[in-house]
Amino acid sequence: MAPFEAKVLDAHDPSWEAFLLSHRDALPYHHPAWVETLSDVYGYEPRAAVVRSADDELIGGLPFVEVGGRVRARRWVSLPFTDVCPPLVAGGLEERQLSTAVEQLRREHGIGALEVRAPLAGFGERTALRGVRHQLELGDPDALFAAFRSQVRRNIRTAEKAGLEVRRAEGRDDLTRTYFDLHAETRRRLGVPPQPRRFFESLWRHVLEPGLGFLLLAYHGETAVAGAVFLEWNGRIVYKYGASDREHWPLRPNNLLFWECIRRCAAAGARSLDFGRSDLEDEGLRAFKQSWGAPEEPLAYTALGRGPSRAGSGSGAQLLRPLFRASPNWVGRMVGATLYRWAA
């Protein structure tokens, strides 16, 4: 192809946003609202490494934020707290050409490392398996229901017979208070600090309120017993966060939440539901997602430059889990509010 130019843009550049909003393969994680949420809460500078053609048409790119610079070496991450974010190409640009251009930009800007939540063409030796993901192609809701494993169908009927009701969040407090309380308790049970409340406030403002995602809450009477946050854009749905009250698990609220998401989104014409990343060792969660008819596929990340990728490395977090489980909720909230920015 003709010569092209590679450069770094501010992620708010109109040409980059127009490229993203017109690309069929762009995911909800590519949408400017997602990186704006992360930047708003954690102070990142949202940017993009892009390639322009000889006639100045933007034909490929990769969103990223820069982290480090004081205690740690400067790194580009695409993107923090994101399950998958592959490079996007168009206009005859090859993925290998984009990968080479991005790596050259990293070197020119004196950046110590680049971490991408996807494979990079031409850098297979720097790519490592970090988990799996499950994607369900959506279509006729009745056909989808019939394809679920029998246990899934039974659990959905159990929830319906118990009188559980699924409601779509209508206001910020549904996310920042009702859901957040479930989220904080669920994270404590798992031994993981919750994201700070201000993260969900930003998520509501940038993503859910503009219609780029939604929150479903399962109620038993007037008590919220489970919730799930989904990102929604470009015909794709991504399950991002989930939480539930352990005492109500026998009523199967999580099964009802996923079924309502699938039923509503399929009827509205969405193309797919991504059940999110699962760690390789979490066999129970992987089996749960496969039981919905969602095939499993590897999730590989790429690290260029100095040192291995931090993405998916959780040995330190594993050691702290018993401490968080035994601590009151306020401890995990304080740690999450303080340290998540440095976990990128």
RABEL-V464997 format. One line per field, one symbol per residue. phi: phi as a letter, one per 30 degrees, with the letter a starting at -180 (. if undefined). psi: psi as a letter, one per 40 degrees, with the letter a starting at -180 (. if undefined). burial: b if it has 9 or more other ideal C-beta (glycine too) atoms within 8 Angstrom, else e. A space follows every 50 residues. Layout:
BEGIN
phi = ???
psi = ???
burial = ???
END
This chain:
BEGIN
phi = .debccaccddceedddddddccdddceddeedddddddddcidcdbbcb bcddciddblabdabcbijcdcddbcbbbdhbdaaddcbaiiddeddded dddddeddcicdabbbdadcejbedccbdclbbbbcdcadedddedddde dddddddeddddidbcbdecbededdbddeddddddddddibddededdd dddddccdddjclacccccciccdcaabcbcbahibcbdcbbaadedcee dhddddddddddddddddjddabcdidbdedddddddeddddicdcbdbc ccbcjdiddddidbddddddeeddddcdeddddddddccdeddd
psi = iiiihhihiheehdddddddeehdehidddhddddddddddeeihhihhi hiidffhheiihiiihiaecdiihihhgiifhdhgiihiifehidddddd ddddddddefhdihhhfiihhefdeehiheaiihhhhibhddddddeiid dddddddddddeeihhihheiddddecddddddddddddefhiiiidddd dddddddddefeiihhhhhhbehheiihhiihifehhhhdiiiihddedd efdddddddddddddddeeidihheiihidegddddddddeeehihiihi ihhiahiiiehehfdddddedddddeiiddddddddddeddee.
burial = eeebebeebebebebbbbbbeebeebbbbbbbbbbbbbbbbbebebbbbb bbbeeeebbbbbbbbbbbeeeeebbbbbbbebbbbbbbbbeebbbebbbb bbbbbbeeeebbbbbbbbbbbebeebbbebbbbbbbebeebeebbeebee ebbebbebbbebebebeebeebebbbebbbebbbbbbbeebbbbebbebb bbbbbbbbeeebbbbbbbbbeeebbbbbbbbbbeebbbbeebbbbeebbe bbbbbbbbbbbbbebbeeebebbbbbbbbeeeeebbeebbbbbbebeebb bbbbbeeebebbeeeeeeebbeebbebebebbbebbbeebeeeb
END
